[in-house]
């Protein structure tokens, strides 16, 4: 039996393995949140090096970041060079992405003006890596023309600005100025690192979650799909540089940062959204657990129990076949087959009947709502390929990689 302690496919996926991320921390109260960001990036496999302004060290100790990253923290622009390490030059050349979070008004000004009085500024002047800026400051400071001009200058040079968020500020006032959520900052780094990936320049459509077919104002027909597989594929495609449209039925999941989100409820809404998204797409991955049928009629008022009646008949109407309606020969089409019996035979039938390029077959009972999946890949002209049990994030990365290979041959 697979064991999370010995099987790497059951451990969290680490898409940033082999990548170096610089994290610049400047002197604002939000500096403490940068520790969570550093931890997230390390858990994703990144080699994280933290650069701090002198003021930042008064809000959070460098030792915190050293412990989280297992790397020396850089807070002195004049730190000594030694064999193999030339300070900000080495840091700049090693970086795959450079995020400054939080970025205060002072640090933003320094970056825009090209000032080099702190280690963050000297490194930014020396690197070719994508630069991400996450502002955090008081509302009035953020909206001051000087700050806005500095941000516009940085954007014109290719920097990405993340946030800030509206909310309660450290002063007790309310307004724009809160550091963006750490999940968004983490997602932004992943997207930046993946810009030149195998799916760069490609638009991919992903469907996810289950659909809800309305019975009355408070009830629906649905299933237990969590949407996790589809959301993981959307993120994995962005990790490879794709522009992703994620068409999602109702779920409790947070949309991946940077995705073009299209929320839907019913199968008909998903059908319409898919066809609206396809003209610019090179591929589609249909993971959604779409209801095959819907109530033939939907009550406008809550259906009540009737005295003396122990049963109720429900007439169902067939929903549109979404993936079967996609006729574009140039489009790479990947579908999922969640089966309870005759898995391989049913998957092969779906591959042919729907005109798909690949079908991912899994056991419906074991897969729906679970964090892991054991799938079999079926493609034209090849024997079915059984994959080992793995997290849905690992499987998503495998599917995204195969999708890139298919698109490369079209």
Secondary structure, DSSP 8 states (H G I E B T S, - for coil): ---TTT-GGGS---TTTT-EEEEEE-SSGGGGHHHHHHHHHHHTT-EEEEEE-TTGGGTS-HHHHHHHHSS--B--TT---BTTB-THHHHHHH-SEEEEEEE-HHHHHHHHHT--SSHHHHHHHH--SEEEEEE-S-HHHHHSHHHHHHHHHHHHTT-EE---EEEE-TTS-EEEEE---HHHHHHHHHHHHTTTSTTTT-EEEEEESB--EEEETTEEE-----SHHHHHHHHHHHHTT-EEEEEE-S-SS---TT-EEEE--SHHHHHHHHHHHGGG-SEEEE--B--SEEESS--SS-----TT-------EEE---TGGG---TTSEEEEEEEESS-HHHHHHHHHHHTT-SEEEEEEHHHHTT-SEE--EEEETTS--EE---EEHHHHHHHHHHHHHHHHHT-
